[in-house]
Amino acid sequence: MKNRIGTQLILLLTFLSAFALTVHAASGDYYITGSSGVFTALIDDPVSGTVVSGASGVSIQAAINAIKTDAAGNDCTIQFGNGVTPLYIGSAGIEFNGGAGGSDWGLITLAGRLNSSNGDGTSSAIYHTNGVSVNSAAYIENTSSSGMGFYSNTTGTLTITGGSVKTTGNMSANAVFNFAAGTVIISGGTIEATASNAVSNNTDGADSHSRDNDKDSFRRRNNGCGRRLRLHLHHARKRGQRPDGYPYVHPHSRLRRQHRQLCI
């Protein structure tokens, strides 16, 4: 009798062990570390976490795809690097693809710091398509001469709640480019493009810029003439709001002169 119970217990433990090896992370936290084109994705901890299957010493896109498989359509958070030092992915970019049915990814929340110099293909640090929705509080920078920060080609939503999106390239280097019928919501953080539009809406998608947080600042497109005008929203309440919703700027200020020059 004891042997029979012992055998059943061993079989049960074996079954549970096998199940634990195949279970997917639900609303999991993933961390991507590495450099020089070689990256590893871990679960729950950037140092001692469990390595995601198929995501050890691989390209950045292979690490993203491995997370996609592990998350299995559940919401997840992905942190780039340790949160202090940027994760440099070189000339590569990251693609989040929802697949033919648009459900391969759940809601993706981005954190940490990412630096890319991708100027090829979609020319962006992060490209998301086929129904993918992204929430970002990460610090994203693309230093390519024509590279964008976010390229949104989706019916989903891109929501930026904090961090920053920065591009340093030419007139093609939009910080946030909305190419499809999705929605872009910016409620926090800093959006900055050195020579292009901070936010460019190329189709019938919607974009919304919240001014609820006075500490946030961003550069934004204003009928094609506001590329280099930086609006410091933390002064908005003190200076009052203009009828068009922008903060009032004194007529003799540097920002006003800059805006007038660009609109000529």
Secondary structure, DSSP 4 states (H G I P E B T S, - for coil): -HHHHHHHHHHHHHHHHHHHHHPPPSSEEEEEEEETTEEEEEES-TTTSEEPTT-SSB-HHHHHHHHHHHHTTS-EEEEETTSSS-EE-TT--EEEE-TTTT-SS--EEEEEEEEE---STT-EEEEEETT--EEE-SEEEE-SSS-EEEEEESSSEEEE-SSEEEE-SSTT--SEEE-SS-EEEE-SSEEEESSS-SEEE-SS-EEEE----TT-EEE--STTS-TTPEEEGGGHHHH-B-TTSSBP--TTSHHHHHHHHHH-
